[in-house]
Amino acid sequence: MSVRLNARLSQIASYIRKGDSVCDVGTDHGFLPIWLKENEVSDRVIMSDVSRGSLDKAVRDAAEELDREDMPDARLGDGLDVLAPGEVDDIVIAGMGGIQIIDILSWDIAKTLTYSRFILQPRRDSALLRKWLAVNGFTLVDQTVVPENGRYSEIVCCTSDGASPADVSLADRSTVQDLFDADPDGWMELEYPEDLRDPSGQGTDRKYFLSELEKTNYIIGNIKANSDAGSDMLRLLCKRRERLEKLCGKKN
């Protein structure tokens, strides 16, 4: 029986061009590499994980679906350490926090830039990840939002074309307030990009913004009830609410 991808993995797979070689970093169950091989999207697929248990499970799942000669190359290791420079075209890092993704990409930035395309799906801190990609000169291809088990997943596709290492560290959530203070409108665009696209055309982008607006209003209410109404965090949240209200209106 063929592997069926959920909406999140399907969108990630859509960014992989036929014939590209791929490494799925933190593969977990290995569903994406198996699907890429089953559907003859990629001849060369590497699945890696820092967890021996997860990687062994992915190998077993792949063995149930694929002939031996079609098996993805399974590698145990951390981040891009499992790869040689330029060994694959596309890097997939999905289901991790944005800060963890930054750590992986920045560990050896010169090596990172030897790969062509990056499909990244942060679980949180997507704005910090976008900022890191921007200051290092990565070229944005597309960014989408898809529903997944009652929540929403943002996916960023970019390339290393024209990228160059920047001497800046953003792998720390404490920098958010400084980045916001330096450029409030710019930070809001990183948090909630106007071009964040719903690939299904079913209004997922607006539903996502409405969900974020509801959460923001709830947090603002708690802060006003329990702390200093003039706090830095409250300023950021009020700006976030303004941004989300604008986006929800445009998506009507």
C-alpha positions in Angstrom: 0.0 0.0 0.0 1.4 3.4 -1.0 2.3 6.0 1.6 -0.3 8.9 1.7 1.0 12.2 2.8 -1.0 14.7 4.9 -1.5 18.3 3.8 1.7 19.5 5.4 4.0 16.8 3.9 2.1 17.1 0.5 2.9 20.8 0.4 6.6 20.1 1.3 6.7 17.5 -1.5 5.3 19.9 -4.0 8.4 22.1 -3.6 10.8 19.3 -4.6 11.5 19.3 -8.4 11.5 16.1 -10.3 15.0 14.7 -10.5 16.4 16.7 -7.5 18.4 14.8 -4.9 17.0 15.3 -1.4 17.9 15.0 2.2 15.1 14.9 4.8 16.7 16.0 8.0 14.9 14.7 11.1 12.9 12.3 9.0 11.1 10.7 11.9 8.8 8.1 10.3 10.4 8.6 6.8 7.0 9.2 5.1 8.3 11.9 2.8 11.4 10.0 1.5 9.3 6.9 1.0 6.7 8.9 -1.0 9.5 10.6 -3.1 10.8 7.2 -4.1 7.4 5.6 -4.7 6.4 8.4 -7.0 9.7 8.5 -8.8 10.2 12.2 -7.9 13.8 11.7 -6.8 16.3 8.9 -7.6 18.6 9.9 -4.7 16.9 10.4 -1.3 18.7 10.5 2.0 16.7 10.3 5.3 18.5 11.3 8.5 17.7 11.5 12.1 19.6 12.1 15.4 17.5 9.4 17.0 18.5 5.8 16.3 14.9 4.6 17.2 13.3 7.0 14.8 15.7 6.2 12.0 15.3 2.4 12.5 11.5 2.8 12.4 11.8 4.8 9.2 14.0 2.1 7.6 11.4 -0.6 8.6 8.6 1.5 7.1 10.5 2.0 3.9 11.3 -1.7 3.7 7.6 -2.5 3.8 6.9 -0.2 0.9 9.9 -0.3 -1.4 12.0 -2.8 -3.2 15.5 -3.1 -1.8 17.1 -1.2 -4.7 14.8 1.7 -4.1 15.4 2.2 -0.4 16.4 5.7 0.7 19.9 6.1 2.2 19.5 6.1 6.0 22.0 8.1 8.0 22.2 8.6 11.8 23.5 12.0 12.7 22.8 15.6 13.6 21.6 18.2 11.1 23.8 18.6 8.0 26.7 16.7 9.5 25.4 13.5 7.7 26.1 15.1 4.3 29.1 16.0 2.3 29.2 19.6 0.8 26.9 19.8 -2.2 25.9 16.1 -1.9 22.2 16.9 -2.6 20.2 19.5 -4.3 17.4 20.0 -1.7 17.3 20.1 2.1 14.1 19.5 4.0 13.9 20.4 7.6 10.3 20.0 8.9 8.6 19.8 12.3 11.4 21.5 14.3 11.4 24.9 16.0 12.6 27.9 14.0 15.6 28.4 16.4 16.6 24.7 16.0 16.5 25.1 12.2 18.7 28.2 12.4 21.1 26.3 14.6 21.3 23.5 11.9 21.8 25.9 9.0 24.2 28.2 10.7 26.5 25.6 12.3 28.6 25.5 9.1 27.1 28.2 6.9 29.7 27.8 4.1 28.6 24.1 3.8 24.9 25.0 4.0 25.3 27.3 1.0 26.5 24.4 -1.1 23.0 23.1 -1.3 20.5 24.7 -3.6 17.0 24.6 -2.3 15.6 24.6 1.3 12.1 23.5 2.3 11.6 24.6 6.0 8.7 24.0 8.2 9.2 25.6 11.6 6.8 24.7 14.5 7.4 28.1 16.1 9.7 31.2 15.8 9.0 31.4 12.1 9.7 35.2 12.1 13.2 34.6 13.5 13.9 32.0 10.8 12.7 34.4 8.1 14.9 37.1 9.5 17.9 34.8 9.5 17.3 33.8 5.9 16.9 37.4 4.9 20.1 38.7 6.5 22.0 35.8 5.0 20.7 36.6 1.5 18.6 33.5 0.8 16.0 34.0 -2.0 12.4 33.3 -1.1 10.5 31.1 -3.5 7.2 30.7 -1.7 5.6 30.5 1.7 2.4 28.8 2.5 0.2 27.8 5.5 -1.6 24.5 5.7 -4.0 22.9 8.3 -2.7 20.0 10.3 -4.5 18.2 13.1 -6.3 21.3 14.4 -3.4 23.7 14.0 -1.5 25.4 11.2 1.9 24.8 9.7 3.9 27.5 7.9 6.2 26.3 5.2 9.0 28.3 3.7 10.7 27.4 0.4 13.9 29.3 -0.5 17.2 29.0 -2.4 20.8 29.8 -1.6 21.2 31.7 -4.9 23.1 34.9 -4.1 23.3 34.1 -0.4 26.4 35.0 1.7 27.1 34.4 5.4 26.3 37.3 7.7 28.0 37.9 11.1 24.7 37.9 13.1 23.2 35.5 15.6 19.4 35.2 15.8 19.1 31.8 17.5 17.7 33.3 20.7 14.1 34.3 21.4 15.3 37.1 23.6 16.3 39.1 20.4 12.6 39.4 19.4 11.9 42.5 21.4 15.1 44.2 20.1 14.2 43.4 16.5 10.6 44.7 17.0 11.8 47.9 18.6 14.2 48.5 15.7 11.5 48.1 13.1 8.0 47.3 14.4 6.3 47.2 10.9 9.2 45.1 9.5 9.0 42.6 12.4 5.2 42.2 11.9 5.8 41.4 8.2 8.2 38.7 9.3 5.7 37.3 11.8 2.7 37.4 9.5 3.7 37.9 5.8 1.0 39.3 3.6 2.0 36.8 0.8 1.6 33.8 3.1 -0.3 31.7 0.7 -3.0 29.0 1.1 -2.3 26.4 -1.6 -5.7 24.8 -1.3 -7.6 28.1 -2.0 -10.0 27.2 0.8 -9.3 30.2 3.0 -6.8 28.5 5.3 -4.6 31.7 5.4 -7.5 33.8 6.8 -8.5 31.1 9.3 -4.9 31.0 10.5 -4.8 34.8 10.9 -8.1 34.7 12.7 -6.8 32.0 15.0 -3.7 34.0 15.8 -5.8 37.1 16.4 -8.0 35.3 18.9 -4.9 34.1 20.8 -3.3 37.6 20.7 -6.5 39.2 22.1 -6.6 36.6 24.9 -3.0 37.3 25.9 -3.5 41.0 25.8 -6.5 40.6 28.1 -4.4 38.6 30.6 -1.5 41.1 30.5 -3.8 44.1 31.1 -5.5 42.3 34.0 -2.3 41.1 35.7 0.6 43.4 34.9 1.8 46.8 33.7 -0.3 47.9 30.7 2.6 49.8 29.3 5.0 46.9 29.1 7.2 46.2 26.1 5.4 42.9 25.5 2.0 44.7 25.4 3.3 47.1 22.8 4.4 44.2 20.6 1.1 42.4 21.1 -1.0 45.4 20.2 1.0 45.9 17.1 0.5 42.2 16.3 -3.2 42.6 16.8 -3.3 45.6 14.4 -1.4 43.6 11.8 -3.7 40.6 12.1 -6.8 42.7 11.9 -5.5 44.2 8.7 -4.7 40.9 7.2 -8.0 39.3 8.2 -9.8 42.3 6.5 -7.8 41.8 3.3 -8.5 38.1 3.2 -12.2 38.6 3.4 
